Amino acid sequence: MPYSARMQKSHLYSIFFAPRGGERMADLGMQIAQLYLSPFDKIIGLIGVAGSGKSMIIKGMFPGLELTNDDEGVNVRPLPLFSVDETGFYTAHTYHIDIRFESAFMQMHELADAILYAVNKGKRVIVEHFDLIYPHLGRNAHMLIGIGEEVIITRPTLFGPKPQEICDIVFKSVTARLRVHTAEDLCEFFLAKQGVDPHLYDHAEVRRGFILSFVQKPDVDLELLEKQVNELIDDDVDISYADERHILIDGELHECTGPRMHVRSAGEIEKVSLLKEILQEPITDLYLLVGVVGEIDDVNDINHIVL
C-alpha cells in the first residue's frame, strides 16, 4: 500500500468552516490538497449547490487545471476528458467535469464510461456534482468534498459514507451560510458609512456568524451598527448579484468577493446580533468584531461541536 494511503486509512472525515469569498475558498483548497490529497487518488468528488464554491476549491487544489464550466470553457467540445487515447500516454493527467452541466448534453452512462475509462488509463478526474453520477459509476470517489455551511472532507470506504449522506448535510446547511454571508456584507456596508476602510480588516468565521479582525482597535458604534443592519433586515431590502466583484444592497453597489453566495432579500436573515465589545485575541493581539445570525447566548460557546 502506498505510504500516503497508509497515512490516511483511519481518516473518517474533517470539517472546516466554509469561507465566504473566492480567494479564501481557493486558499482552503490548497490546504486540503496539502493535508489530504494522495497522488494515488483517481476520482475526487465534489458535492454542493451552485455557487457554493466548488470551482474555487478545485482551483486551489489543482492550480492551472482547465475547468470545463468556466465562462471561457463551457463551449469547449469535445470535452478534454473524451480525448484520452488508448495508452493515455500523450494526454493530460488530471481532468475536470461538471456533471450537472454536461448532463444537459450527454447521457449519464456516457459520462460514467468516460470517467471510468480515464481512471483505468491512470488519469485523475475531478467531478463536480458527484452525487448525480455516483449511481451510474458503480464505485465511490477516493475523496469526497461536501460544501455547505462547512466544508466536509472524507475518504469513503466500502462502508461509506455514500454521496447522499454528504448531500443531506450540505444541501440543508448551505442556507445558514447564505444568511451569514449576507449579514457580514450588511455590516461591512454600514461600517463603510461609519468611515471604516474595508482594507483595514480581515475576515474569519465562527459558527452561524463572522469575525472582522483589525490590527488596531476600530472606533465603531456597535449599537448603531447592529440597529442599522437589523433595520435593513426588517425592511427586507433586495440583495442581488451585480458582477464578479460586487453585489447590490437595496440598489446600492457594494464590493464583495463572493457575490453569488447570498440570500435574495435581507428579510431571510431574520436577525443579526453583534457582540457589544471589541475583543482582543490574546495570541495574535488582533481586535475582533463578532457577529452572528440570531442571538449570542454565550460568546465562549459559539463554536460548540455539533454531533
Number of C-alpha atoms within 10 A of each C-alpha: 5 9 8 14 15 10 11 14 11 9 13 13 13 13 13 14 17 23 24 27 20 23 16 20 24 23 16 22 23 20 15 19 16 11 10 18 19 17 11 13 18 22 24 21 23 26 26 23 16 13 13 29 26 25 22 22 26 26 21 22 20 16 12 9 15 16 19 21 19 10 8 10 12 14 11 10 9 8 15 17 22 16 14 20 13 11 9 17 12 10 15 14 16 19 23 22 22 18 20 18 14 16 15 9 8 11 10 20 14 12 20 17 14 17 25 19 18 24 19 12 15 17 23 23 23 23 25 26 23 28 23 17 23 18 14 14 17 9 14 23 24 17 20 24 25 29 27 25 26 19 23 21 21 21 23 19 15 8 6 12 16 17 24 14 12 22 20 11 17 22 17 11 15 20 18 18 25 21 27 29 26 27 28 22 19 23 21 21 21 16 17 12 11 14 10 16 11 13 7 12 18 12 16 16 20 16 18 19 25 23 18 21 23 19 14 13 15 15 10 15 12 18 13 12 21 20 14 16 22 22 15 17 21 15 12 17 17 17 21 21 19 18 15 13 16 18 25 17 21 15 12 13 16 18 17 23 16 25 25 21 25 24 21 17 19 26 19 16 23 14 19 23 21 22 18 13 14 20 15 17 11 8 6 8 14 18 21 25 23 23 25 23 23 15 13 18 8 8 9 8 10 14 12 9 7 4 3
